[in-house]
Amino acid sequence: MSKLALITGANRGLGLETARQLGALGFEVLLGARDARAGAAAAAKLREQGVKAEALLLNVASEPSIAAAATEVAARYRSLDVLINNAGVLLDDHAKPPSAQSLDVWHRTFEINFFGTIAVTRAFLPLLRAAPAARIVNLSSRLASLTLHSDPSSSIYHSKDAAYNVSKTAVNAWTVSLAYELRDTPIKVNAAHPGHVKTDMGGESAPVELVDGAKTSVALATLGAEGPSGSFIYMGEVLPW
Ligand SMILES: NC(=O)c1ccc[n+]([C@@H]2O[C@H](COP(=O)([O-])OP(=O)(O)OC[C@H]3O[C@@H](n4cnc5c(N)ncnc54)[C@H](OP(=O)(O)O)[C@@H]3O)[C@@H](O)[C@H]2O)c1
């Protein structure tokens, strides 16, 4: 029987490419999407490429939506092998300094990037515990690194989209906390930086192609028993917190 992976925000961008690559490795993939039509179209596209893919209606900012999705998956499958918390938004106004971002931007960013990650994980944890050795991957960003943000010589020193960056720093802290909680289980939980990738979020001039951007998530989703847990990784390298 093939392993089952759920990827949130999988109707486009890195989520869709990650689903495609896991599908090519033989995973059955559930494409989380907050828009049913966009999810169905993405799943149909993957099925045309030979991937066992289905859409799952899942708005990570809505507790009823998350609960309904978890109920549906539990009714159809005994366990979940991989959860990739990929859905994310970057809402900061680049022209404004950190203190001038509106509180509304902070709230909406945290709702999806941070609380969404926690809520989805909590809902699917029973199914993940039921798998032999589940993997949880949280999409973070190099922009989450406090070490790099404090270093004037770092290339991200001036990239202060504060609401987005801080939401991903919080995702990293959550990753460490959950990895601690699960340390005596076979489950591994890690934070991934995908690179600066050509997607709607990353922009057309981003240096990393989509196919390479998904590689870190795929690697962390398929880690062996010897792999890390509670780490912050880009392409096999540990990033500074
Ligand atoms: N691209 C980069 O350079 C880069 C760098 C570092 C980290 N990341 C992280 O990688 C992840 C994927 O980014 P991306 O570049 O693929 O972004 P993207 O192209 O903008 O795609 C974002 C995805 O998240 C979904 N999403 C947003 N809010 C959602 C919600 N409430 N519920 C469910 N899905 C929701 C979107 O769905 P809709 O189509 O419905 O909007 C879309 O499928 C994000 O967490 C991002 O922060 C990206």
The ligand as an SDF file (V2000), in Angstrom:
LIG
                    3D

 48 52  0  0  0  0  0  0  0  0999 V2000
    8.4610   31.1520   -2.7440 N   0  0  0  0  0  0  0  0  0  0  0  0
    9.4340   31.4280   -1.9090 C   0  0  0  0  0  0  0  0  0  0  0  0
   10.4650   32.0130   -2.3050 O   0  0  0  0  0  0  0  0  0  0  0  0
    9.3420   31.0090   -0.4520 C   0  0  0  0  0  0  0  0  0  0  0  0
   10.4750   31.2350    0.3590 C   0  0  0  0  0  0  0  0  0  0  0  0
   10.4190   30.8390    1.6900 C   0  0  0  0  0  0  0  0  0  0  0  0
    9.2890   30.2130    2.1900 C   0  0  0  0  0  0  0  0  0  0  0  0
    8.1940   30.0120    1.3800 N   0  0  0  0  0  0  0  0  0  0  0  0
    7.0160   29.3590    1.9630 C   0  0  0  0  0  0  0  0  0  0  0  0
    6.6260   28.2550    1.1670 O   0  0  0  0  0  0  0  0  0  0  0  0
    5.2050   28.0640    1.2640 C   0  0  0  0  0  0  0  0  0  0  0  0
    4.6040   28.0110   -0.1330 C   0  0  0  0  0  0  0  0  0  0  0  0
    4.9000   29.2400   -0.7760 O   0  0  0  0  0  0  0  0  0  0  0  0
    4.6650   29.5180   -2.3390 P   0  0  0  0  0  0  0  0  0  0  0  0
    5.8150   30.3150   -2.7850 O   0  0  0  0  0  0  0  0  0  0  0  0
    4.2700   28.2840   -3.0340 O   0  0  0  0  0  0  0  0  0  0  0  0
    3.4060   30.5310   -2.2410 O   0  0  0  0  0  0  0  0  0  0  0  0
    2.1960   30.7730   -3.2500 P   0  0  0  0  0  0  0  0  0  0  0  0
    2.6050   30.4630   -4.6340 O   0  0  0  0  0  0  0  0  0  0  0  0
    1.7000   32.1270   -2.9120 O   0  0  0  0  0  0  0  0  0  0  0  0
    1.1150   29.6580   -2.7840 O   0  0  0  0  0  0  0  0  0  0  0  0
    0.5690   29.7400   -1.4970 C   0  0  0  0  0  0  0  0  0  0  0  0
   -0.4170   28.6250   -1.3170 C   0  0  0  0  0  0  0  0  0  0  0  0
   -0.9530   28.7360    0.0070 O   0  0  0  0  0  0  0  0  0  0  0  0
   -2.3660   28.6920   -0.1100 C   0  0  0  0  0  0  0  0  0  0  0  0
   -3.0600   29.3360    0.9920 N   0  0  0  0  0  0  0  0  0  0  0  0
   -2.9830   30.6220    1.4120 C   0  0  0  0  0  0  0  0  0  0  0  0
   -3.8290   30.8160    2.4330 N   0  0  0  0  0  0  0  0  0  0  0  0
   -4.4590   29.6480    2.6570 C   0  0  0  0  0  0  0  0  0  0  0  0
   -5.4450   29.1980    3.5750 C   0  0  0  0  0  0  0  0  0  0  0  0
   -6.0020   30.0320    4.4680 N   0  0  0  0  0  0  0  0  0  0  0  0
   -5.8290   27.9050    3.5470 N   0  0  0  0  0  0  0  0  0  0  0  0
   -5.2970   27.0550    2.6350 C   0  0  0  0  0  0  0  0  0  0  0  0
   -4.3890   27.4020    1.7400 N   0  0  0  0  0  0  0  0  0  0  0  0
   -3.9750   28.6910    1.7470 C   0  0  0  0  0  0  0  0  0  0  0  0
   -2.6740   29.3460   -1.4470 C   0  0  0  0  0  0  0  0  0  0  0  0
   -3.9820   29.0470   -1.8530 O   0  0  0  0  0  0  0  0  0  0  0  0
   -4.8720   30.0670   -2.7700 P   0  0  0  0  0  0  0  0  0  0  0  0
   -4.5410   29.7320   -4.1990 O   0  0  0  0  0  0  0  0  0  0  0  0
   -6.2720   29.7430   -2.4020 O   0  0  0  0  0  0  0  0  0  0  0  0
   -4.4720   31.4600   -2.4060 O   0  0  0  0  0  0  0  0  0  0  0  0
   -1.5860   28.6860   -2.2940 C   0  0  0  0  0  0  0  0  0  0  0  0
   -1.9740   27.3880   -2.6510 O   0  0  0  0  0  0  0  0  0  0  0  0
    4.6770   29.2300    2.1040 C   0  0  0  0  0  0  0  0  0  0  0  0
    4.5020   28.8190    3.4340 O   0  0  0  0  0  0  0  0  0  0  0  0
    5.8040   30.2630    2.0070 C   0  0  0  0  0  0  0  0  0  0  0  0
    5.8140   31.1410    3.1130 O   0  0  0  0  0  0  0  0  0  0  0  0
    8.2000   30.3980    0.0630 C   0  0  0  0  0  0  0  0  0  0  0  0
  1  2  1  0
  2  3  2  0
  2  4  1  0
  4  5  1  0
  4 48  2  0
  5  6  2  0
  6  7  1  0
  7  8  2  0
  8  9  1  0
  8 48  1  0
  9 10  1  0
  9 46  1  0
 10 11  1  0
 11 12  1  0
 11 44  1  0
 12 13  1  0
 13 14  1  0
 14 15  2  0
 14 16  1  0
 14 17  1  0
 17 18  1  0
 18 19  2  0
 18 20  1  0
 18 21  1  0
 21 22  1  0
 22 23  1  0
 23 24  1  0
 23 42  1  0
 24 25  1  0
 25 26  1  0
 25 36  1  0
 26 27  1  0
 26 35  1  0
 27 28  2  0
 28 29  1  0
 29 30  1  0
 29 35  2  0
 30 31  1  0
 30 32  2  0
 32 33  1  0
 33 34  2  0
 34 35  1  0
 36 37  1  0
 36 42  1  0
 37 38  1  0
 38 39  2  0
 38 40  1  0
 38 41  1  0
 42 43  1  0
 44 45  1  0
 44 46  1  0
 46 47  1  0
M  CHG  2   8   1  16  -1
M  END
$$$$
